[in-house]
Amino acid sequence: MHALGQVAAFDTDARLTESEFESGLNHFLQTDLAVRSAKEVDRSFDPRRDALGRVYRYRIDTRPVRSPLLRDRVWRVGRELDIEAMRHAARRLEGKHDFAAFAGSYEGSTERTLERCDVSRQCGLVSIEMAARSFLPHQVRRTVGPLVDVGSGRVTQDALVGLLRSARPASGGPAAPACGLYLVRVEYDGLTFSQSETDGRDG
């Protein structure tokens, strides 16, 4: 999985400004990581439990010829998908449901509210974007896999929605590969982070 807007927190007694933390951390981090923004928060702040929402995007390459620049950054299916069918199916997944079929092993309630599930296409690249307060383990990838099956004509929309009704754990799938998954942003009350110059859409 890739992250465009991951959030982390740590305690420190260093007397540095936010911009000094940002530049200092980026100096020592490996080149495949970068701190885009640093904020001072209360010591009780928990990046995971205090989150009010999360947005994930999954990218699929439907073009017949692979792009070396997108290696390990998209799921290349290499064939056309029925985007309208995928959109209709995605909308039927929105709302509060038992998403057990679209999750990995999980102990606890599998009810979640999927606030948004959008499917779009640009120049042969398909994006599936989902927003919710929280997701079950592997929920996004286990939702993308069946949606692609709908777009390929292998699964009907009704069969996909039927997985919600059965709520049989891990019955949805197969899961889409991790290479196409992006954490776009995490949302908090009264706390915003700057966005990157690119949001991962460009091919």
Helices and strands as residue ranges (DSSP letters): E 2-3, H 18-28, E 53-61, G 68-70, E 75-76, H 83-93, E 95-98, G 100-102, E 111-122, E 125-132, H 139-152, H 157-166, G 178-180, E 181-187
